[in-house]
Amino acid sequence: MQKAIFIHVVLLLLSVGLRAQPCNPYFSIQEGIKSTYESYNAKNKLVSKNVNLFKDVSGSANNLKATLLSEFIDLKNGQVMGSSTSQWTCDDGVVRFTMNAMAMDGVDLSNAAIEVTITGDEMDIPDTFEVGQSLKDVTYHVTMKVSGLNMMDRDFMIKNRQVASRESITTTAGTFDCFKVSYTTESVGKSGSTSKPIQTSVWYSASIGMVKMENYKDEKVSSSQLLTKIEK
């Protein structure tokens, strides 16, 4: 009888442990976790700050749905200037999110006058990274209006997405062991006009998600984003 109880307790603890495992080891999709990011321009000047918070998390450990609320913070008074949401899922270890979760080079999403609509593929993050690993291409469409006027209507193609290296990144939030994922973004306008390709690198760390992102033009950093604070 005691042996049967012991086995039952062990199985129960194992099942609890399995349920506690994250769907994807690189993201903690949990209610209440806040991540603060700071964005910088080509001259490394702080231009904006946003706080990300997962909400409306539902599903099981291996099949999650959530909304990521991004609040844009006024650099002068610390008040919320505006917000946006993106949709996230995690199925069988693969995290997917709509492309409005990513910062756009040269677009100030904190400006209430800017209306951005993004459709198309989602970005996916696998549950394992290895240096040299190739990831899926992503195609999406962006329309942008400023005070009602059409300012952008373009198709974007993310190509050559690859795990480039493994690096240690230190920020005010801590020191993180990261995998660096690099890719090229090309775009075509409604009229057929093409833009110069943008190179991007994103650093992901276990249980944290994105720690750092850099966009490059002509091999120089044109904008960047950095994790500066985590609140649990």
PyMOL commands that set and color helices and strands:
alter all, ss='L'
color gray80, all
select helices_A, chain A and resi 2-20+99-101
alter helices_A, ss='H'
color red, helices_A
select strands_A, chain A and resi 34-41+46-60+63-73+80-91+94-97+114-120+123-125+138-146+149-171+174-189+198-205+209-217+220-231
alter strands_A, ss='S'
color yellow, strands_A
deselect
rebuild
show_as cartoon
